[in-house]
Amino acid sequence: MSRSKIWKYYDKLDRNSALCQLCEKIIKTCGNTSNLMKHMKTHPQVDLFDDDTVVVRGIYKRREQNDHKRRMRKVMALKEESSDFHSELLLKAAKEADDLIEVEAHGLAKTPLEDHISVQSVGYAWVTPEAATAGTETVSAEDIIEFEPKEETEEPDRSSIHQVQDVTPPEADNLNIEVAVPSLRSFHRHLAFFICRDRQPLQLLQGEGFQHLVKVLCPTYNPPSLPELEAIICRESELQRSKLRHQLAATSSFSLSCSMHTKIEGPSWLELVAHFHEGRQRISRTLSVQSLSDTLTPSQVVDRMERVCQRFDIIKSKISCVTTRNSSLLKEAVTSFLGAPRHVPCLADQLNTILKAVVQRPEISGMCEKVRSYVKSTLENGVHCSQNKLQLDAIQRPLSTYDMLDLYLKLSSAHLEETLPLSPAEVDLCQQLLDLLRPLTSSMRELSRTHYPAASTALPIAHTLINELKQEKSAEHEVIQASRLFMVQQMEENFEGLEKNVLVAMASLMDPRFRNIPFQSGALVAKYMTQLYDLMQAHVDSGEPIVGEDPVDHDNFDIWAAYKSFSHAKQRLINGSNGADADDEIATYFCAGMSTLQADPIQIWQELSPAHPFLHSVAQKYLHIPATAEPPARLFTAEGAAVTEQNAKLNGLDDILFLADFPTKDWNL
């Protein structure tokens, strides 16, 4: 095996591509290094024949004197780490010959095919100046420096993967089985996946408990050091960023959500997430998690957003909007970044604020404090009800306060003989409070079912809440009446803002489950309908093809696609043959009945697109917009608060949290 000097400036991603360490561009290798050499000509400062230079985080600099020794040690380490190369060749040869490898108690035994495998070697190929100038490389026998491998008996305690595979069950001593030899790098990547997915700090590897667990599960496996694991996570994050960069480039429009987490003690950070459609799937991916200074201005937030856009080659015209919580700093930053009309308020933050204000009313907060003290003392004494386990609420999580009161009332009704902190009158007040808050808390739980709920659900939820809150009940306590009026007033103010927000309104109009139903102002609906007609006329006048239409595949005929096409035409002939409305896809869309609420709007549009191609293209611009600036469960629940606290403990926030929500299949484990 030979290795060219050019690889010093690249990270190999797979068999056919490599990442330039200087400019982070992905270059196709096609089995050789010709393209790599040609690309390196775009960096004239690089001298391939200067052995005293290295690339560190995209910076080309001269190597320190003591790096030569480390470099030679790294070459030998690479060779020793690949000690399973011999085993892999055995398995490949045995598989081709339909042989089985016999496993003994001490590991892999020899097979007749082993005699055909020669000794392995590791080397580097040095490129001549003429080859570098020509953009190609020619490697001769004199150019290869080979290092003969050491005997395995010299270091029997080294934690190579050959030793990991030696741990075989005793019953396998007399069995002939075909063994899949794992890779040491694969074990390390699985460990990196665990760290990122569970948002664990890197220092976990140094913990006594973790080291004990590894020693019990696999005594011969030696986990990587902290710098090695950090390098693995860094490489994986760069690979996933490259993939995400290509995904965003292929997307016609997408939206962002921006959340800021500030803490009195500990780190504060700014999180930016992208939301877009890929095929029939709605995807949310973290772009950046950046640490914040003590004082932050809107211009600094804009600068951070601009840097993220540059890092992912994002064109700002593709960004539909930015969803944030009710923060004047973030609102001002979004206004400066994209403009005021492209800001979307966070529905989860609005609902959480209303519930928090109701729970903090003096008459209600005193009652909650009595129940809280009782629950705390009960849990500390270890007394639990077998059917209804009490639960203490979490700080700044009013939904958990509602759950605490609900569980307490169930306990009090089942244990009337016990001495409880609330009087009968307070119990009645507490029951009325729960009845009042039930529609609000139910809406919050519904939002929490989705990682990032769509903005098209904001108006239907708010409209339904207002309708439910206006249903007054007889014999209601005056505290509950005052709370009801307060909630109605706050919800109507929020609803008015959502209804006037063009982005939220268009998202609801383009959702086949809701269309033009969840609106209070008929004038606003007429205004939005006029805008749709204007957009459609402008599109017709431009003569451009509709973006988002499914291409016709002439090679593969789909009988059901053909049926859908002619059935829509026949339906239009039956229902719309009386005038110009037959070709008015906007009128036919809003006059049709609503789709089932349990269906996915993206899936519904696959059925509606043949009859409404223009509206389908419009829907793709709005249905990816999120209704919340962060996952609602993180705002509402105690478990979400624990996730936020866990994030605050991490070192190297950006890479770990960037990879935390990537699907397992994207890791290629």
C-alpha positions as CSV (number, residue, x, y, z in Angstrom):
1,M,0.0,0.0,0.0
2,S,1.2,3.5,-0.8
3,R,0.1,6.9,0.4
4,S,0.7,10.2,-1.5
5,K,1.8,13.4,0.2
6,I,-1.4,15.1,-1.1
7,W,-3.5,13.3,1.6
8,K,-1.9,15.5,4.2
9,Y,-4.3,18.2,3.0
10,Y,-7.5,16.1,2.7
11,D,-9.8,14.1,4.9
12,K,-11.1,11.0,3.1
13,L,-14.9,10.8,3.4
14,D,-15.6,7.6,1.4
15,R,-14.1,5.7,-1.4
16,N,-14.9,8.3,-4.0
17,S,-14.7,11.7,-2.2
18,A,-12.4,13.7,0.1
19,L,-12.7,16.9,2.0
20,C,-10.2,19.7,1.5
21,Q,-8.9,20.8,4.9
22,L,-8.2,24.4,3.6
23,C,-11.5,25.3,2.0
24,E,-13.8,22.5,3.1
25,K,-14.8,21.6,-0.5
26,I,-15.6,18.0,-1.4
27,I,-13.5,16.6,-4.3
28,K,-14.2,13.4,-6.2
29,T,-11.2,11.1,-6.2
30,C,-12.4,8.4,-8.7
31,G,-9.8,5.9,-7.3
32,N,-6.7,8.1,-7.7
33,T,-5.4,11.5,-6.6
34,S,-5.4,13.4,-9.9
35,N,-8.4,15.5,-8.9
36,L,-6.9,16.2,-5.5
37,M,-3.6,17.5,-7.1
38,K,-5.5,19.7,-9.5
39,H,-7.6,21.2,-6.8
40,M,-4.6,21.9,-4.7
41,K,-3.4,24.2,-7.4
42,T,-6.1,26.6,-6.3
43,H,-4.1,27.1,-3.1
44,P,-0.8,28.5,-4.4
45,Q,0.5,28.9,-0.9
46,V,0.8,25.1,-0.5
47,D,4.2,23.5,-1.2
48,L,3.8,19.8,-1.5
49,F,7.5,19.2,-1.0
50,D,7.8,21.2,2.2
51,D,7.7,18.5,4.9
52,D,7.7,21.2,7.7
53,T,4.2,22.5,7.0
54,V,0.8,21.2,8.3
55,V,-2.8,22.2,8.1
56,V,-4.6,22.8,11.4
57,R,-8.3,23.8,11.2
58,G,-8.0,25.2,7.7
59,I,-4.7,27.2,8.6
60,Y,-1.6,26.4,6.6
61,K,1.4,26.7,8.9
62,R,4.9,25.4,9.5
63,R,5.4,22.2,11.6
64,E,7.1,22.5,14.9
65,Q,10.4,20.7,15.3
66,N,9.2,18.1,17.7
67,D,6.3,17.2,15.4
68,H,8.7,14.9,13.3
69,K,8.9,12.4,16.0
70,R,5.1,12.5,16.6
71,R,4.6,12.0,12.9
72,M,6.6,8.8,12.7
73,R,4.8,7.5,15.8
74,K,1.5,8.2,14.0
75,V,2.6,6.2,11.0
76,M,3.4,3.2,13.2
77,A,0.2,3.7,15.2
78,L,-1.8,3.5,12.0
79,K,-0.1,0.3,11.1
80,E,-0.7,-1.2,14.5
81,E,-4.3,-0.1,14.6
82,S,-4.9,-1.9,11.4
83,S,-3.9,-5.2,12.8
84,D,-7.2,-6.7,11.8
85,F,-6.2,-6.3,8.1
86,H,-4.8,-9.9,8.2
87,S,-8.2,-11.2,9.6
88,E,-10.2,-9.3,7.0
89,L,-8.1,-10.8,4.2
90,L,-8.7,-14.2,5.7
91,L,-12.5,-13.7,5.8
92,K,-12.6,-12.3,2.3
93,A,-10.6,-15.2,0.9
94,A,-12.6,-17.8,2.9
95,K,-15.9,-16.3,1.7
96,E,-14.8,-16.5,-2.0
97,A,-13.7,-20.1,-1.5
98,D,-16.9,-21.0,0.4
99,D,-14.6,-22.0,3.3
100,L,-15.4,-21.4,7.0
101,I,-13.0,-20.0,9.5
102,E,-12.6,-22.2,12.6
103,V,-12.8,-20.2,15.8
104,E,-10.9,-21.5,18.8
105,A,-10.8,-20.2,22.4
106,H,-7.8,-18.0,21.6
107,G,-9.2,-16.4,18.4
108,L,-9.0,-17.1,14.7
109,A,-7.3,-20.3,13.6
110,K,-5.4,-20.8,10.4
111,T,-7.1,-22.0,7.3
112,P,-5.5,-23.5,4.2
113,L,-6.0,-20.2,2.5
114,E,-3.9,-18.3,4.9
115,D,-0.7,-19.5,3.3
116,H,-1.6,-17.4,0.2
117,I,-1.7,-14.2,2.2
118,S,1.6,-12.3,2.3
119,V,2.8,-10.0,5.0
120,Q,1.1,-6.6,5.3
121,S,3.0,-3.3,5.0
122,V,2.2,0.4,5.4
123,G,3.9,3.2,3.4
124,Y,3.8,6.6,1.9
125,A,4.3,7.5,-1.8
126,W,6.3,10.6,-2.5
127,V,5.2,12.7,-5.5
128,T,7.8,14.0,-7.9
129,P,7.8,17.7,-8.9
130,E,7.1,16.8,-12.5
131,A,4.0,14.8,-11.4
132,A,2.8,17.6,-9.2
133,T,3.1,20.1,-12.1
134,A,1.3,17.8,-14.5
135,G,-1.6,17.2,-12.0
136,T,-1.0,13.5,-12.0
137,E,1.2,11.2,-9.9
138,T,3.3,8.2,-10.8
139,V,4.5,5.9,-8.1
140,S,7.5,3.6,-8.6
141,A,8.9,1.0,-6.4
142,E,11.7,3.4,-5.3
143,D,9.1,5.9,-4.1
144,I,7.5,3.6,-1.6
145,I,8.9,3.3,1.9
146,E,7.6,0.1,3.6
147,F,7.4,-0.7,7.3
148,E,7.3,-4.3,8.1
149,P,4.7,-5.2,10.8
150,K,5.8,-6.2,14.3
151,E,5.1,-9.7,15.5
152,E,1.8,-9.8,17.4
153,T,3.5,-11.5,20.3
154,E,5.6,-8.4,21.1
155,E,2.7,-6.5,22.6
156,P,0.1,-9.0,23.8
157,D,-1.6,-6.4,26.0
158,R,-2.2,-3.9,23.2
159,S,-6.0,-3.1,22.9
160,S,-6.3,-3.8,19.2
161,I,-9.4,-5.1,17.6
162,H,-7.8,-8.5,17.2
163,Q,-8.0,-8.8,21.0
164,V,-11.6,-7.6,21.0
165,Q,-12.6,-10.4,18.7
166,D,-10.9,-12.9,21.0
167,V,-13.7,-12.7,23.5
168,T,-15.7,-15.7,22.2
169,P,-18.1,-17.9,24.2
170,P,-16.7,-21.2,25.5
171,E,-19.3,-23.2,23.6
172,A,-17.8,-21.9,20.3
173,D,-14.6,-23.9,20.9
174,N,-15.7,-26.9,18.9
175,L,-17.9,-25.1,16.3
176,N,-17.1,-24.0,12.8
177,I,-18.7,-20.6,12.3
178,E,-18.2,-17.7,10.0
179,V,-17.2,-14.6,12.1
180,A,-17.8,-11.0,11.1
181,V,-14.7,-9.1,12.2
182,P,-15.6,-5.6,13.4
183,S,-13.4,-2.5,13.2
184,L,-11.8,-0.6,16.0
185,R,-12.8,2.6,14.2
186,S,-16.4,1.3,14.2
187,F,-16.4,0.9,17.9
188,H,-15.1,4.5,18.4
189,R,-17.8,5.8,16.0
190,H,-20.5,4.0,18.0
191,L,-19.2,5.6,21.1
192,A,-19.3,9.0,19.4
193,F,-22.9,8.4,18.4
194,F,-23.7,7.6,22.1
195,I,-22.1,10.9,23.3
196,C,-24.0,13.0,20.7
197,R,-27.4,11.3,20.7
198,D,-27.6,11.4,24.5
199,R,-25.9,14.9,24.8
200,Q,-23.3,13.6,27.1
201,P,-20.1,15.6,28.0
202,L,-16.8,14.1,26.7
203,Q,-15.5,13.9,30.2
204,L,-17.9,10.9,30.7
205,L,-15.1,8.7,29.3
206,Q,-12.9,9.6,32.3
207,G,-15.7,8.6,34.8
208,E,-15.0,5.7,37.0
209,G,-18.4,4.2,36.5
210,F,-18.2,4.4,32.7
211,Q,-14.7,2.8,32.7
212,H,-16.0,0.0,34.9
213,L,-18.9,-0.6,32.6
214,V,-16.6,-0.9,29.6
215,K,-14.3,-3.2,31.4
216,V,-17.2,-5.5,32.3
217,L,-18.8,-5.5,28.9
218,C,-15.5,-5.9,26.9
219,P,-12.4,-6.2,29.1
220,T,-10.0,-5.8,26.1
221,Y,-11.5,-2.7,24.6
222,N,-9.7,0.5,25.4
223,P,-11.9,3.6,24.7
224,P,-10.3,6.5,22.7
225,S,-8.8,9.4,24.6
226,L,-10.7,12.7,24.8
227,P,-8.8,14.3,21.9
228,E,-9.3,11.2,19.7
229,L,-13.0,11.2,20.5
230,E,-13.3,14.9,19.9
231,A,-11.6,14.4,16.5
232,I,-14.0,11.6,15.6
233,I,-17.0,13.9,16.4
234,C,-15.4,16.8,14.5
235,R,-14.9,14.6,11.4
236,E,-18.5,13.3,11.6
237,S,-19.9,16.8,12.0
238,E,-18.0,18.1,9.0
239,L,-19.3,15.2,6.9
240,Q,-22.9,15.8,8.0
241,R,-22.5,19.6,7.4
242,S,-21.4,18.9,3.9
243,K,-24.5,16.7,3.3
244,L,-26.8,19.3,4.9
245,R,-25.1,22.0,2.7
246,H,-26.1,20.0,-0.4
247,Q,-29.7,19.4,0.9
248,L,-30.2,23.2,1.5
249,A,-28.8,24.0,-2.0
250,A,-31.3,21.6,-3.6
251,T,-34.2,23.2,-1.6
252,S,-36.2,26.0,-3.2
253,S,-37.2,27.5,0.2
254,F,-36.8,26.8,3.9
255,S,-37.5,28.5,7.2
256,L,-35.4,29.0,10.4
257,S,-36.1,28.9,14.1
258,C,-33.9,30.8,16.5
259,S,-33.9,30.3,20.3
260,M,-31.7,32.0,22.9
261,H,-31.0,30.3,26.2
262,T,-29.6,32.6,28.9
263,K,-28.7,31.4,32.4
264,I,-27.6,33.4,35.4
265,E,-25.0,30.8,36.3
266,G,-23.4,28.7,33.5
267,P,-23.1,29.1,29.7
268,S,-25.7,30.8,27.5
269,W,-26.1,29.9,23.8
270,L,-28.0,30.7,20.6
271,E,-29.5,27.8,18.6
272,L,-30.4,28.1,14.9
273,V,-32.5,25.3,13.2
274,A,-33.4,24.9,9.6
275,H,-36.8,23.4,8.5
276,F,-37.4,22.2,4.9
277,H,-39.1,19.6,2.8
278,E,-37.3,16.7,1.2
279,G,-39.6,14.6,-1.0
280,R,-42.7,13.9,1.2
281,Q,-40.9,14.4,4.5
282,R,-40.6,17.6,6.6
283,I,-37.1,17.8,8.1
284,S,-35.6,19.9,10.9
285,R,-31.8,20.1,11.3
286,T,-29.7,22.1,13.8
287,L,-27.4,24.5,11.9
288,S,-25.5,26.0,14.8
289,V,-25.3,26.2,18.6
290,Q,-23.1,29.2,19.6
291,S,-22.0,30.3,23.0
292,L,-23.1,33.8,24.0
293,S,-21.3,36.5,25.9
294,D,-22.8,38.3,28.9
295,T,-24.0,41.2,26.9
296,L,-25.6,40.7,23.5
297,T,-27.0,43.2,21.0
298,P,-29.3,42.6,18.0
299,S,-26.4,43.4,15.6
300,Q,-24.3,40.7,17.2
301,V,-27.1,38.2,16.7
302,V,-27.4,39.3,13.0
303,D,-23.6,38.7,12.6
304,R,-23.9,35.2,14.0
305,M,-26.8,34.4,11.6
306,E,-24.8,35.8,8.7
307,R,-21.8,33.6,9.6
308,V,-24.1,30.5,9.7
309,C,-25.4,31.4,6.2
310,Q,-21.9,31.7,4.9
311,R,-20.9,28.4,6.4
312,F,-23.7,26.5,4.7
313,D,-23.7,28.6,1.5
314,I,-27.3,29.8,2.2
315,I,-28.9,32.4,-0.1
316,K,-31.0,34.7,2.1
317,S,-33.7,34.9,-0.5
318,K,-34.4,31.2,0.1
319,I,-35.3,31.9,3.8
320,S,-39.0,32.3,4.2
321,C,-39.0,33.5,7.8
322,V,-37.5,33.1,11.2
323,T,-39.6,31.9,14.2
324,T,-38.5,33.2,17.6
325,R,-39.9,33.5,21.2
326,N,-41.3,36.8,22.5
327,S,-37.9,38.6,22.8
328,S,-37.5,42.2,21.7
329,L,-33.8,41.5,21.0
330,L,-34.5,38.6,18.7
331,K,-37.4,40.4,17.0
332,E,-35.1,43.4,16.2
333,A,-32.4,41.0,15.0
334,V,-34.8,39.2,12.6
335,T,-36.1,42.6,11.4
336,S,-32.5,43.7,10.6
337,F,-31.7,40.2,9.1
338,L,-34.7,39.7,6.8
339,G,-37.3,42.3,7.5
340,A,-40.2,42.6,10.0
341,P,-42.8,40.8,7.7
342,R,-40.7,37.6,7.8
343,H,-40.8,37.2,11.6
344,V,-43.1,34.5,13.1
345,P,-44.0,34.5,16.8
346,C,-43.7,31.3,18.8
347,L,-47.1,29.8,19.7
348,A,-45.7,27.6,22.4
349,D,-44.2,30.6,24.2
350,Q,-47.6,32.5,24.0
351,L,-49.5,29.6,25.5
352,N,-46.9,29.0,28.2
353,T,-46.9,32.7,29.2
354,I,-50.7,32.7,29.6
355,L,-50.7,29.5,31.8
356,K,-47.9,30.9,33.9
357,A,-49.8,34.2,34.5
358,V,-52.9,32.3,35.6
359,V,-51.0,30.1,38.0
360,Q,-49.2,33.0,39.5
361,R,-52.4,34.9,40.5
362,P,-52.3,35.5,44.3
363,E,-55.4,33.4,45.1
364,I,-54.1,30.5,43.0
365,S,-50.4,30.7,43.8
366,G,-51.2,30.4,47.6
367,M,-53.2,27.2,46.9
368,C,-50.5,25.8,44.8
369,E,-47.9,26.5,47.5
370,K,-49.9,24.4,50.0
371,V,-50.2,21.5,47.7
372,R,-46.5,21.8,46.7
373,S,-45.4,21.6,50.4
374,Y,-47.6,18.6,51.0
375,V,-46.3,16.8,48.0
376,K,-42.7,17.5,48.8
377,S,-43.0,16.3,52.4
378,T,-44.9,13.2,51.2
379,L,-42.3,12.3,48.7
380,E,-39.4,12.9,51.1
381,N,-41.1,10.6,53.7
382,G,-41.4,7.9,51.0
383,V,-45.2,7.7,51.2
384,H,-46.8,6.9,47.9
385,C,-50.3,6.2,46.8
386,S,-50.5,2.9,45.0
387,Q,-52.9,4.2,42.4
388,N,-52.1,7.9,42.1
389,K,-48.5,8.7,42.5
390,L,-47.9,12.4,43.5
391,Q,-45.7,14.5,41.4
392,L,-43.8,17.7,42.3
393,D,-43.9,20.5,39.8
394,A,-40.8,22.0,38.1
395,I,-39.6,25.5,38.3
396,Q,-40.7,27.7,35.3
397,R,-42.9,24.8,34.0
398,P,-46.6,25.8,34.7
399,L,-47.8,22.7,32.9
400,S,-46.2,20.6,35.6
401,T,-48.0,22.6,38.3
402,Y,-51.3,21.7,36.6
403,D,-50.3,18.0,36.7
404,M,-49.4,18.3,40.4
405,L,-52.8,19.8,41.2
406,D,-54.6,17.2,39.1
407,L,-52.9,14.3,40.9
408,Y,-53.5,15.8,44.3
409,L,-57.2,16.1,43.6
410,K,-57.4,12.4,42.6
411,L,-55.6,11.5,45.8
412,S,-57.8,13.6,48.0
413,S,-61.0,12.2,46.5
414,A,-59.7,8.6,47.2
415,H,-58.5,9.3,50.8
416,L,-61.1,11.5,52.4
417,E,-60.1,10.2,55.9
418,E,-56.6,11.7,55.7
419,T,-55.7,15.2,56.8
420,L,-55.0,17.2,53.6
421,P,-53.7,20.8,53.2
422,L,-56.7,22.2,51.2
423,S,-60.1,22.9,52.7
424,P,-63.3,21.8,50.9
425,A,-63.8,25.3,49.5
426,E,-60.2,25.3,48.2
427,V,-60.7,21.8,46.7
428,D,-63.7,23.1,44.8
429,L,-61.8,26.1,43.6
430,C,-58.9,23.9,42.5
431,Q,-61.3,21.7,40.6
432,Q,-62.9,24.7,38.8
433,L,-59.4,25.9,37.9
434,L,-58.4,22.6,36.3
435,D,-61.7,22.6,34.3
436,L,-60.8,26.1,33.1
437,L,-57.2,25.2,32.1
438,R,-58.0,21.8,30.6
439,P,-58.4,23.1,27.0
440,L,-55.2,25.2,27.3
441,T,-53.1,22.3,28.7
442,S,-54.5,19.9,26.1
443,S,-53.4,22.2,23.4
444,M,-49.9,22.4,24.9
445,R,-49.7,18.6,25.0
446,E,-50.9,18.4,21.4
447,L,-48.1,20.7,20.4
448,S,-45.6,18.6,22.3
449,R,-46.4,15.5,20.3
450,T,-44.3,16.9,17.4
451,H,-40.7,17.9,17.6
452,Y,-41.4,21.1,15.7
453,P,-45.2,21.6,15.0
454,A,-46.1,23.3,11.7
455,A,-47.3,26.9,11.7
456,S,-50.4,25.9,9.9
457,T,-51.8,24.6,13.2
458,A,-51.4,27.9,15.1
459,L,-54.6,29.6,13.9
460,P,-56.8,26.5,14.4
461,I,-55.5,25.9,17.9
462,A,-55.9,29.5,19.0
463,H,-59.3,29.9,17.4
464,T,-60.6,26.7,19.1
465,L,-59.2,27.9,22.5
466,I,-61.0,31.2,22.3
467,N,-64.2,29.5,21.5
468,E,-63.9,27.1,24.4
469,L,-62.9,29.8,26.9
470,K,-66.0,31.8,26.0
471,Q,-68.3,29.0,27.2
472,E,-69.1,30.2,30.7
473,K,-70.4,27.8,33.3
474,S,-72.9,28.4,36.1
475,A,-71.9,28.8,39.7
476,E,-68.4,29.7,38.8
477,H,-66.0,31.2,41.5
478,E,-65.2,34.8,41.0
479,V,-61.5,34.0,40.8
480,I,-62.2,31.6,38.0
481,Q,-64.4,34.1,36.2
482,A,-61.6,36.7,36.4
483,S,-59.0,34.2,35.2
484,R,-61.3,33.2,32.3
485,L,-61.7,36.9,31.2
486,F,-57.9,37.4,31.4
487,M,-57.3,34.3,29.3
488,V,-59.8,35.3,26.6
489,Q,-58.3,38.8,26.4
490,Q,-54.8,37.4,26.0
491,M,-55.7,34.8,23.5
492,E,-57.6,37.3,21.3
493,E,-54.6,39.6,21.3
494,N,-52.4,36.8,20.3
495,F,-54.9,35.5,17.7
496,E,-55.2,38.9,16.1
497,G,-51.4,39.1,15.6
498,L,-51.3,35.5,14.2
499,E,-54.2,36.2,11.8
500,K,-52.5,39.4,10.5
501,N,-49.2,37.5,10.0
502,V,-49.1,36.7,6.3
503,L,-46.8,33.7,6.7
504,V,-49.0,32.0,9.4
505,A,-52.2,32.8,7.5
506,M,-50.9,31.4,4.2
507,A,-49.7,28.3,6.0
508,S,-53.2,27.7,7.4
509,L,-54.8,28.5,4.0
510,M,-52.5,26.0,2.2
511,D,-53.1,23.2,4.7
512,P,-55.9,21.1,3.3
513,R,-57.0,20.2,6.8
514,F,-58.0,23.8,7.7
515,R,-58.1,26.0,4.5
516,N,-60.1,29.2,5.2
517,I,-62.0,28.0,8.3
518,P,-59.9,29.1,11.3
519,F,-60.3,32.9,10.6
520,Q,-62.3,35.5,12.4
521,S,-61.9,38.4,10.0
522,G,-63.6,37.9,6.6
523,A,-61.8,41.0,5.2
524,L,-58.4,39.4,5.9
525,V,-59.4,36.1,4.2
526,A,-60.6,38.1,1.1
527,K,-57.2,40.0,1.1
528,Y,-55.2,36.8,1.2
529,M,-57.4,35.2,-1.6
530,T,-56.7,38.3,-3.7
531,Q,-53.0,37.9,-3.1
532,L,-53.2,34.2,-4.3
533,Y,-55.0,35.3,-7.5
534,D,-52.4,38.0,-8.1
535,L,-49.6,35.4,-7.6
536,M,-51.3,33.0,-10.0
537,Q,-51.8,35.6,-12.7
538,A,-48.1,36.8,-12.4
539,H,-47.0,33.1,-12.7
540,V,-49.2,32.6,-15.8
541,D,-47.9,35.8,-17.4
542,S,-44.3,34.7,-16.8
543,G,-44.7,31.4,-18.6
544,E,-42.4,29.6,-16.2
545,P,-43.1,26.0,-15.3
546,I,-44.6,25.3,-12.0
547,V,-41.9,24.4,-9.4
548,G,-42.7,21.2,-7.5
549,E,-44.6,19.3,-10.2
550,D,-43.7,15.6,-10.3
551,P,-41.8,14.8,-13.5
552,V,-43.4,12.4,-15.9
553,D,-41.5,9.1,-16.1
554,H,-42.0,7.8,-19.6
555,D,-40.0,4.7,-19.0
556,N,-42.0,3.4,-16.0
557,F,-45.8,3.5,-16.4
558,D,-47.8,3.8,-13.2
559,I,-51.4,2.6,-13.7
560,W,-52.7,4.4,-10.6
561,A,-51.0,7.6,-11.5
562,A,-52.7,7.5,-14.8
563,Y,-56.0,6.7,-13.1
564,K,-55.6,9.7,-10.8
565,S,-54.9,12.0,-13.7
566,F,-58.0,11.1,-15.8
567,S,-60.3,10.8,-12.7
568,H,-59.5,14.4,-11.7
569,A,-60.3,15.5,-15.2
570,K,-63.6,13.6,-15.2
571,Q,-64.4,15.1,-11.7
572,R,-63.8,18.6,-13.0
573,L,-66.0,17.9,-16.0
574,I,-68.9,16.7,-13.8
575,N,-68.6,19.4,-11.1
576,G,-67.2,22.4,-12.9
577,S,-68.6,22.4,-16.4
578,N,-70.7,25.5,-15.8
579,G,-68.5,28.4,-16.7
580,A,-65.1,29.9,-16.1
581,D,-64.9,28.4,-12.6
582,A,-64.0,25.0,-14.1
583,D,-60.4,26.2,-14.6
584,D,-60.2,28.2,-11.3
585,E,-58.1,25.9,-9.1
586,I,-58.2,28.4,-6.2
587,A,-62.0,28.5,-6.1
588,T,-62.3,24.7,-6.4
589,Y,-59.7,24.2,-3.6
590,F,-61.5,26.4,-1.1
591,C,-64.9,25.2,-2.0
592,A,-64.0,21.6,-1.5
593,G,-64.5,19.9,1.9
594,M,-61.7,19.7,4.5
595,S,-59.4,16.7,4.6
596,T,-59.2,14.5,7.7
597,L,-57.3,16.1,10.6
598,Q,-55.2,13.0,11.2
599,A,-53.7,13.0,7.7
600,D,-50.3,14.5,6.8
601,P,-50.8,17.7,4.7
602,I,-47.8,16.9,2.5
603,Q,-49.4,13.5,1.7
604,I,-52.7,15.1,1.0
605,W,-51.1,17.5,-1.5
606,Q,-49.8,14.5,-3.5
607,E,-53.4,13.7,-4.2
608,L,-54.5,17.3,-4.8
609,S,-51.5,18.4,-7.0
610,P,-52.9,17.2,-10.4
611,A,-56.0,19.4,-10.0
612,H,-54.2,22.3,-8.2
613,P,-50.6,22.4,-9.5
614,F,-50.1,26.1,-8.7
615,L,-51.4,25.9,-5.2
616,H,-49.2,22.9,-4.6
617,S,-46.2,25.0,-5.5
618,V,-47.4,27.7,-3.1
619,A,-48.0,25.2,-0.3
620,Q,-44.4,24.0,-0.5
621,K,-43.3,27.5,0.5
622,Y,-45.3,27.7,3.7
623,L,-45.9,24.2,5.1
624,H,-42.4,23.8,6.4
625,I,-42.7,26.9,8.7
626,P,-42.5,25.9,12.4
627,A,-45.0,27.2,14.9
628,T,-42.5,27.2,17.7
629,A,-38.9,28.4,18.1
630,E,-37.8,25.3,19.9
631,P,-39.4,21.9,20.7
632,P,-42.5,22.5,22.8
633,A,-41.7,19.7,25.2
634,R,-38.5,21.6,26.1
635,L,-40.6,24.6,27.1
636,F,-43.5,22.8,28.8
637,T,-42.2,19.7,30.7
638,A,-39.8,18.9,33.4
639,E,-38.1,16.4,31.0
640,G,-37.6,19.3,28.6
641,A,-36.0,21.4,31.4
642,A,-33.6,18.4,32.1
643,V,-32.6,18.4,28.4
644,T,-31.8,22.1,28.6
645,E,-29.8,21.6,31.7
646,Q,-27.9,18.7,30.0
647,N,-27.1,21.0,27.1
648,A,-25.7,23.6,29.4
649,K,-23.1,21.0,30.8
650,L,-21.6,20.2,27.4
651,N,-18.2,21.3,26.2
652,G,-18.0,21.9,22.5
653,L,-21.7,22.7,22.1
654,D,-21.7,23.1,18.4
655,D,-20.5,19.7,17.2
656,I,-22.3,17.6,19.8
657,L,-25.7,19.4,19.6
658,F,-25.4,19.6,15.8
659,L,-25.2,15.8,15.6
660,A,-27.7,15.1,18.4
661,D,-30.9,15.0,16.3
662,F,-29.4,13.4,13.1
663,P,-31.2,10.0,12.4
664,T,-29.2,6.9,13.2
665,K,-29.2,5.9,9.5
666,D,-27.3,9.0,8.6
667,W,-24.4,7.9,10.8
668,N,-23.9,4.7,8.7
669,L,-23.0,2.7,11.8
